[in-house]
Amino acid sequence: MTPHVSIDPSILYFGTPVVLVSTIGADGRPNLAPISSVFWLGHTAVIGLGRRSRTLANLAETGQCVLNLPSVHQVGAVDRLALTTGNDPVSARKRAVGYRYEPDKFGRAGVTPAESTTVAPSRVAECPVHLEATVTHIHALGGSDGGTAAVELTVTHVHVEESLKVAGTANRIDPDRWRPLIMSFQQFYGLGDRVRPSTLSSIAEEWYR
Ligand SMILES: Cc1cc2nc3c(=O)[nH]c(=O)nc-3n(C[C@H](O)[C@H](O)[C@H](O)COP(=O)(O)O)c2cc1C
């Protein structure tokens, strides 16, 4: 066995999918921000946001968003949004590491807004998956993560590119075709191939509904 050592890493970002969160403020201004703190349980999604982000303010103001899931092919658009914020002025802490105000995030990313079905914020047409969602609860996180919040969302409508579906099914996504963009310790990755047959997959997906 490889020996282990004790370390004190500044971040614990061991690898999660990237999401482009589309929101609008009470003033009607759209925003789009990359995040990667996200998980799903049933049709609940939980995202982690810095408490001073424009996205969190918009979610508190208007209660709706679209979680746009980029594949590895949209990594350029995601990276063009890095170090931008919809907040003006930019906080001193963010300015010090190079963040700047960007009022036109869709333009900056070079992506196309598409009308949503159940919420007001736009979808990102280029992303293969769009999860429209409403805010259920905003939880301020305590402890050493006092500057962050977990936003609990209810997914209200799902759009996927037709090519991601398992052929002949109405509602199933083929994980061999869905290639999420993953962020790990501030770097971008894709997924490798399936590593072995999965015992859990003996359960029919409909059982979870
Ligand atoms: C790939 C990527 C992943 C990120 N993940 C998160 C995250 O999970 N939570 C977060 O608050 N910020 C995250 N950030 C930083 C936000 O994008 C940044 O705080 C941005 O200013 C938010 O935009 P806004 O202020 O317009 O909402 C990430 C940035 C990138 C490029």
The ligand as an ORCA input file, in Angstrom:
! r2SCAN-3c Opt
* xyz 0 1
  C     -15.055     26.438    -13.509
  C     -15.402     27.350    -12.355
  C     -16.019     26.831    -11.234
  C     -16.395     27.667    -10.175
  N     -17.059     27.139     -9.097
  C     -17.620     27.974     -8.184
  C     -18.481     27.476     -7.177
  O     -18.776     26.284     -7.103
  N     -19.036     28.361     -6.321
  C     -18.776     29.714     -6.388
  O     -19.312     30.483     -5.592
  N     -17.937     30.205     -7.319
  C     -17.373     29.374     -8.228
  N     -16.569     29.876     -9.213
  C     -16.278     31.326     -9.214
  C     -17.490     32.120     -9.693
  O     -17.673     31.930    -11.081
  C     -17.227     33.581     -9.360
  O     -17.400     33.766     -7.994
  C     -18.075     34.581    -10.114
  O     -17.668     35.857     -9.734
  C     -19.534     34.479     -9.877
  O     -20.155     35.371    -10.769
  P     -21.263     36.381    -10.274
  O     -20.661     37.249     -9.177
  O     -21.620     37.177    -11.500
  O     -22.382     35.552     -9.754
  C     -16.134     29.058    -10.257
  C     -15.489     29.579    -11.385
  C     -15.125     28.731    -12.425
  C     -14.457     29.316    -13.643
*
